[in-house]
Amino acid sequence: MHPGSAIGIFGGGQLGRMLAVAARVMGYRTISLGPAVDCPASQVTDFHIAAAYDDLGAAEELAERSDVVTYEFENVDAAAIERIAELKPVFPSPSVLRVCQDREIEKSTMRELGIGVPEFRVVRSVREAVEAVGEIGAPVVMKTTRWGYDGKGQSVVRDDGEAASAFDGLGGTEDAPVIVEGFVDFEMEVSVVCARNLDGEMRTFPVSENVHVEGILDTSIVPARCSDEMKAEAERVAMRIAEGLDVVGLIAVEMFVTRDGEVLVNELAPRPHNSGHYTIEGCETSQFEQLARIMLGMPMGDVGLRSPTVMVNLLGDVWEATDGSPDWAAVLGIERAHLHLYGKSGYRVGRKMGHITITGETAEEALAVAVAAREAAACA
Ligand code: AMP
């Protein structure tokens, strides 16, 4: 499809915004759908449909106005995405979304593909939860199977006695099962964004080393500071998943690297990923441009790293610390600092409001500058 064609984006958040920017640069049109009139995506798309995610009429309108459609977060009603897929091509397909929406299906699918995951049990009652903690051995992490994100919908259980209250606290029932997962004493968390086109050709973006704080991504460091063998293994795992799920578009794979050098998959996201934001400045082609190219049936771009790159997230905490006025001049006064703000109207502690990317001579140097840049923003 040639420039002028329209990409539909189901979702109004920052991932939709950055996809729209990348598509626009190449001359494509974009249409977003999300509940708010003013949202990160609507500020840059050509047309925005302000409607609830379960509004099937609005989903149909998005399909009608678009040539191809994607979704920018996975906590969406699959029914709406399936309706769109009856009308226009949706990338990745709704079947990929179904796997990634449910931790039980996700983990079982990984097992079927022969991919390592932390030890887990799916439990539907307090009794089963207590038994599972006994079998796996505390500490464990208990997670809702659906609708969790950024560490929400999970709780660390340190002894058997906490299992019952954690199960209840997560809203666990017969119909809302909970995953009990062994706590992984990891050496490092990494992620790989894998791009795959309609012909099955794949390109993996460089492995990102990720640091999470309270379940939310805080920092991404590229190249990851692990061995080349570990990086190659992480890339192999991501490609195996992309192929196994028949992904057309992007799939982000979050993994734990254990102290024994094992790679275990934690979570999948069938879309651009926060840990891939570094690709905007760090790679020849960004994750967003790559998705647009794939959706439009164009050749994929080079995913090579231009230079070591570090991204730090800007959460609402930075606004909170400065009474709503972070010192952006201090950030932009730092050479090679790239500021991204998502245009969100209200800040809240823990809310992703933007990020800063720093390119450097080495990952260590870029990391030190990135941390300093964020501190400078928060010292108003
Ligand atoms: P998730 O929402 O599953 O991606 O979890 C958010 C973060 O919590 C992860 O990136 C890890 O830092 C931590 N976490 C989740 N599951 C585990 C686990 N089984 N063992 C250790 N840490 C975990």
Residues whose N, C-alpha, C, O or C-beta is under 5 A from the ligand:
A	BS01	AMP	P118 V141 D150 G151 E181 G182 F183 V184 H212 G215 E267
